[in-house]
Amino acid sequence: MMFKVKWDMEKGKKSGSGRGYISWNDDMDKALLDTFVEYYNKGDRCQNGWKSHVYTAAIKNVREKCNVEITKYNIMSRNKTFDKHHTIINGMLETSGFGWDWNKNKISVDSDSVWEAYVAKNKEANG
C-alpha cells in the first residue's frame, strides 16, 4: 500500500506585517531545493542556516525558472515548512510499519491498520 504524503501549502494572503505570503507549487519547490542541494554540496551552510549568498542564488533561481516574485522572507518561510515536513516524515519512518519506496519516492505503509493507528495518534495526519 502506498500513500503520497500531502501537506497544506501556505495560503496566498498577506499578514498584518505587510509581508507577502505566496502559494508554493512543485516547480518552485524543485527550483528552491535544487539550489539548496547545490550549495549544501559546496559546504555553504552555516550553523544557523544558509549563508546570505545562498538566499540570493535561491531567489534568482526560483524567479528565473518559475517567473514569480519571491523574497528572502518567502525562502526562509518555505525552509521552515521543509524542516517541519522533515521532522514529521522522519517520525513516520521511525514508526514500525512505515518505510521509504526509493522507486516512487514515497512513504510506504505495510497495511491500512498501520496507517489508521498512526492517524489515531497523530490527528494532523488526517488532513
C-alpha positions in Angstrom: 0.0 0.0 0.0 1.3 3.4 -0.9 0.4 6.9 0.4 1.6 10.1 -1.1 2.0 12.5 1.8 0.1 15.7 1.1 0.7 18.8 3.1 -1.2 22.1 3.0 0.8 24.9 1.3 0.9 28.4 2.7 -2.2 30.4 1.8 -1.9 33.3 -0.7 -2.7 36.2 1.6 -0.8 39.0 3.4 -0.1 39.1 7.0 -0.7 42.2 9.2 3.1 43.0 9.0 2.8 43.6 5.2 5.0 40.6 4.3 3.5 38.8 1.3 2.8 35.1 1.5 2.9 33.1 -1.6 1.5 29.7 -2.6 4.2 27.3 -3.5 3.9 24.7 -6.3 6.1 21.7 -7.2 8.2 23.6 -9.7 9.0 26.3 -7.2 9.9 23.7 -4.6 12.2 21.9 -7.1 13.9 25.2 -8.1 14.5 26.0 -4.4 15.6 22.6 -3.4 18.0 22.3 -6.4 19.7 25.5 -5.2 19.9 24.2 -1.6 21.4 20.9 -2.7 23.9 22.6 -4.9 25.1 24.9 -2.2 24.9 22.3 0.5 27.3 20.1 -1.5 29.7 23.1 -1.7 29.6 23.5 2.1 27.8 26.8 2.0 25.7 26.3 5.1 26.4 27.8 8.5 25.4 26.9 12.0 22.2 28.9 11.9 21.1 28.2 8.3 22.2 29.2 4.9 24.8 31.8 4.1 23.4 35.0 2.6 24.6 34.4 -0.9 22.6 31.1 -1.0 19.4 33.0 -0.4 20.4 35.3 -3.2 21.0 32.4 -5.6 17.8 30.7 -4.5 15.7 33.9 -5.1 17.3 34.2 -8.6 16.8 30.5 -9.5 13.1 30.4 -8.4 12.4 33.8 -10.2 14.1 32.7 -13.4 12.6 29.1 -13.5 9.1 29.9 -12.3 8.6 33.6 -13.2 7.4 34.6 -9.8 8.4 37.4 -7.5 9.9 36.0 -4.4 11.8 37.4 -1.4 14.3 36.1 1.1 11.4 36.1 3.6 9.5 33.7 1.4 12.5 31.4 1.1 13.1 31.4 4.8 9.4 30.6 5.5 9.4 27.8 3.0 12.6 26.4 4.6 10.8 26.3 7.9 8.0 24.3 6.2 10.6 21.9 4.8 12.0 21.5 8.3 8.6 20.7 9.7 7.9 18.2 7.0 11.2 16.5 7.5 10.5 16.1 11.2 7.1 14.6 10.5 8.4 12.2 7.8 11.3 11.1 10.0 8.9 10.3 12.8 6.8 8.2 10.4 9.8 6.4 9.1 10.9 5.6 12.7 7.5 4.0 13.3 7.0 0.3 12.7 5.1 -0.4 9.5 6.4 2.6 7.6 9.2 2.6 5.0 10.5 4.5 2.0 9.9 3.4 -1.6 13.0 4.5 -3.4 11.5 3.8 -6.9 8.4 6.0 -6.3 10.0 8.5 -3.8 7.1 7.9 -1.4 6.4 6.7 2.1 5.2 3.1 2.0 2.8 1.7 4.7 2.5 -2.0 5.4 -1.2 -2.0 5.9 -4.4 0.1 6.4 -4.2 -0.8 10.1 -0.7 0.7 10.4 -2.0 4.0 8.8 -5.1 4.1 10.9 -3.1 3.6 14.1 -0.8 6.4 13.1 -3.7 8.8 12.2 -5.3 8.0 15.6 -2.1 9.1 17.4 -1.4 12.0 15.1 -4.6 13.9 14.2 -2.8 16.3 11.9 -2.1 13.3 9.5 -5.7 13.0 8.7 -5.9 16.4 6.8 
